[in-house]
Every structure is written in structure tokens, then in C-alpha cells.
Amino acid sequence: MDVKKISKISMLLSISVVLSLIESIIPIVGIIPGIKLGLANIVVLYILYTMTLKDALYVSILRVILVGILRTGLFNITFLFSLSGALFSLIFMFLFKKITKLSIVGISIIGSIFHSIGQIIVAIILLSNINIIYYLPVLLFSSIITGIVIGLCTNNLIKLKNN
């Protein structure tokens, strides 16, 4: 990897960390547990469309680790929820981008939905409580809304880059 690419990925990682930290002070986070806007996903989706899966994976995992260090701690339940959500989201966005003709907004919605599914799966496993699945419809509804917002923001960002 050349210095220019490393610099670009580092800058994008920094932006994603800052967006995550900003998001943590937005009141919507505290209203309904587990619901977030997912601002850092703008960066991950942008990388997925303009760079490589490997680059998006680096940024996604490193963001979770850095935010864990700065805010929540490493290897606790919050960290594991974030990591599982980030990985599920990225894997399924990549797959759906490759096998469908969904728009960037559609791919963003897929990412948001699978972020929630990943978190619910980890919650069921860690808490040994299948009843957590009843929270999934609430998360999925919010995922559609936040996925649309993040997809539109990313789409506009890519359009700006191309102009």
C-alpha cells in the first residue's frame, strides 16, 4: 500500500471516529436503547463504493476499536455489540452490492438492517436470552429510516467527489 492510500484511509478512519463520538452525544441515542444514526457508516459505505472491501474492513474494525478505547472500553458487551454490528453490516452490504442492482440507499438500508441483526444475535448469545429477539422489529424499523438517511448522505458525498 502506498503512502497516499495509507494517508487517505487514515483520514477516513479519523472522520469515522469523530462521527461516532459526535453521535454518542446526540439525544436520539438515549431515547431507545440500541438505536443510533450510524453516522460513521457514511464513511464505511463511501469506502465500499470508492475503494475496496479490505479498506472498508480496516476502517470499520479500527473505528470500533478506537471508539472502544475512547468511550466504552474494549471487549465489554458494548464493544462486542458494536463489532458484531459493524462486521455483519459490512459483509452484507458488500454481498448485496455484488449480487443485486440496489442503489447506494438500498445497500445502506441492508447494512443498517444487518447491523441490528448482528447485534441481536450477539445479545442472545451473550445474555443467554432468546426473548431479546422481540426487540428486533423496533430495531429493524429504525434501521430502514437511518439506512435511508445514511445512504442519501453517502450518495451526495460520492456525487461531490465525482464533480
C-alpha positions, 0 to 999 in steps of 0.5 A: 500500500502506498503512502497516499492510500495509507494517508487517505484511509487514515483520514477516513478512519479519523472522520469515522471516529469523530462521527461516532463520538459526535453521535454518542452525544446526540439525544436520539441515542438515549431515547431507545436503547440500541438505536443510533444514526450510524453516522460513521457508516457514511464513511464505511459505505463511501469506502465500499463504493470508492475503494475496496472491501479490505479498506472498508474492513480496516476502517470499520474494525479500527473505528470500533476499536478506537471508539472502544478505547475512547468511550466504552472500553474494549471487549465489554458487551458494548464493544462486542455489540458494536463489532458484531454490528459493524462486521455483519453490516459490512459483509452484507452490504458488500454481498448485496452490492455484488449480487443485486442492482440496489442503489447506494440507499438500498445497500445502506438500508441492508447494512443498517438492517444487518447491523441490528441483526448482528447485534441481536444475535450477539445479545442472545448469545451473550445474555443467554436470552432468546426473548431479546429477539422481540426487540428486533422489529423496533430495531429493524424499523429504525434501521430502514429510516437511518439506512435511508438517511445514511445512504442519501448522505453517502450518495451526495458525498460520492456525487461531490467527489465525482464533480 
